[in-house]
Amino acid sequence: MADFVRYQRTDNVAVITLDNPPVNAFSPGVAEQLYSRLDEATEDAAVEAIVLIGGGRTFTAGADIKEFGKFVSGEKSPSNSLSRVISRLEDCPKPVIAAIHGTALGGGLEVAMGCHYRVAGASATVGVPEVKLGLIPGAMGTQRLPRLCGIARAAEMCATGIMVAAREAWETGILDEIVDGDLLPDAISFAQAIVASGDTPRKTRDIDDRLGDPAENAASIERLKQQLAKRTRGQIAPAMAIQAVEAAATLSFDDAVKREAELFQECLHSEQCKGLIHIFFGERAVGKVPGIDKATARRSIETAAVVGAGTMGGGITMAYVNTGIPVVLKEIDQERLDKGLERIRKTYATSVKRGRLTSEEVERRMELISPTVDYQALSEADIIIEAVFEGMALKEQVFGELDEVAKPNAILATNTSTLDIDRIAAATKRPESVIGHHFFSPANVMKLLEIVRGKASSDDVIATSMDMAKRLGKIGVLVGNCFGFVGNRMFGPYQREAQFLLEEGADVEQVDKVLFDFGLAMGPLAVSDLAGIDVSWRIHQEIKDSIPDGMRNSLVMDKLYEMDRYGQKTAAGWYRYDGREPIPDPIVEELIEKTALEAGITRRAIADDEIIERTMYALANEGARLLEEGIALRSVDIDVVYVYGYGFPAWRGGPMMYADSVGLKKVYDRVCHFQESQGFWWEPAPLLKELAESGGSFRDYRG
Ligand code: 3H9
């Protein structure tokens, strides 16, 4: 077994260093080795105090998340080695000081709280983010944290998983000292001062004067629960985290630890924990693209240009200037340009109002934008992102013009959400420099960037695009070129089924409510109103000729378009709107009923389960096609696209993981049933059939 824990002595202080790169997670063996090193330090008569520090970039990121799946599947028996070593730290007769740099997270902070004192570098952060994995702190953290910073603050930290900066952690009592100099020598001096004071080591479990006033705690927790009701809708771990922390006030330390263990196990065995861990690793997996690595050349990006100052162009401009990259913003005339700039200013003004930005910061960002109506002004940009209307002819024209003015090594990116990248690239004499950068609205907020590789896109353009996503604070997912790429190609069948269900007897509110309750950020019809019925109609015109004969069409949406009901922007679409508040509209209900009658569709009561099956299995079936065609690299890439671009609940792990959790045999059987009862568009994807018959899963499918 590798050496995960190093030991050395400096004068009368033993320095124990965790050394399990990249983040010193407590992988199998780490806790055991730490235990032995503590024995060694205890037995060494020359040692009077111990400093525990992390090697490399961080203290420790806590338990090894990869291990949890093995416990749940029974492959390994759950280990309590982390708790055992924390108790060993606290019971150590010599003072133990945690020296924290980087992050002390989850089990990492629990280890630090088992130490008698904590010193940290000024840039360190601490937190218990287990809830983001569908868990609660499970190594006595829910009991030690309130003993340091009070029940109210501990409940908030455990239930939200927020990271707390060193200074605030010091102010709330989690840290004892912040050092400005070199961490290790300062931590050693701190340890020697403790020795010199002659104080007996202070156990966190014995601190009983910081829990806070019961009435104030109750009020804070009530407020916290209200905040969480919306933010963590559907999730079980946040409430369990609060329950565990509250036990600190009513039970003895040992009994409360038992309660924490029960709640931790319940979370660990939940589907939600599986889903969230799948997304945690998925977020990191999507950055790994076969054939692209650190050695792949990159193009340097110091300046950008955006063509089109509409909603998308404005959002993309903000995403760039927020990162400090100057942007030339191009429109066809001054009026549109002014309107676009006004929209950007308005968005920033809202951030100032909410206290998220200062007016000075807004001015600094606005100064990074150079508005222009002249194509020549784009000639110095390292990357140009086109964000004009969704129409092939217009995009071809724009790329032809960009080809004339852009400098030789510039990346030419299109923000198209559906169109053929290769055709757009063919409008230039440099298709290797053309790539899709599909942002999601609002582009300055949404975390997903679908990076669409054309057949000629060069490796350095792909690698630079993936890096650029990170610089913008986004998650870049590389996908292949086809109509709608990953996200919108799947969204087509999903929307189709939602709209067919209306014609068959469901109402707008029912469909949206069922899917909202399933966990989606918005129901499909509310999304359609937000995205714009005119936009969907325009896309539909682009692909009309390629729709197979006999394909059933969603009839109502075209009629809404003809009635100028474009959604939120016209205050009427599937709903009518009072501001942004959707209100069910009897006119739409009548329209649906009339349309169904004319089409000869007999309406019936639609069960909620059918709404879930028809929409979710439509997603999974199309996702299976994307996988077998290689448009998506892995099923988790699809899941990440849906969680970060389409408001799919992360705790369900994304649509492919959801299908896996239902069981592909069942999904396949239902898809076959819908093919018989609905029509040929439900034909099962060959990959779905193959995996259903072989007992496989999307998750384990490797192309
Ligand atoms: C816990 O502690 C439970 C206990 O309460 C009770 C137990 C009984 N385990 O994010 P990065 C990997 S639950 C395993 O790209 P950064 C990560 O997958 C845990 N692996 O770097 C990646 O691998 P690869 C509570 C982990 O600098 C590599 O490390 N702790 C773990 O942007 C680099 O990660 C958390 O939830 C882990 N714990 O960010 C902390 N952490 O190179 C989760 C990371 O193969 N971690 N990896 O792709 C984080 O938030 C970030 O990773 C961190 C570093 C901020 C630490």
Residues whose N, C-alpha, C, O or C-beta is under 5 A from the ligand:
A	BS01	3H9	P22 V23 A25 A61 G62 A63 D64 I65 K66 L82 T103 L105 G106 G107 G108 P129 E130 I136 P137 G138 A139 R284
